Amino acid sequence: MTTLPPPGTKKFSNSSLEKKVYNLVESLAEYVPIVNDRNRLGFGLYKFLKGEGDQPNVLLKSLKIRIEGISEEELSAKISAGISDLKS
């Protein structure tokens, strides 16, 4: 029995909003150590920037993300500062 190779994935371009948001979240990996939590946070922030989701401080509470080494308010401030950099 053989195994088929996994399907190819198309990477986002570096200038896309998705890539910028997920890079922002990856830069916070020391505070959000679980990869799945970072993926959910990235998706939530992407939806927020598209006008469909909640603000970062609400997202951190509703997604129940495991945060280490920083308070929820400080992480929310870092995310908000990163988002303002993305918008400019």
DAJO-V429492 format. One record per pair of residues at least 12 apart in sequence whose C-alpha atoms are under 7 Angstrom apart, sorted by the first residue. I is the first residue (numbers start at 0). J is the second residue. If there is no record, write none. Layout:
<<I/J> <I/J>>
//
This chain:
<<17/45> <20/41> <20/44> <20/45> <21/41> <23/81> <24/37> <24/41> <30/66> <30/67> <30/68> <30/69> <31/65> <31/66> <31/67> <36/64> <43/58> <55/75> <55/78> <55/79> <56/75>>
//
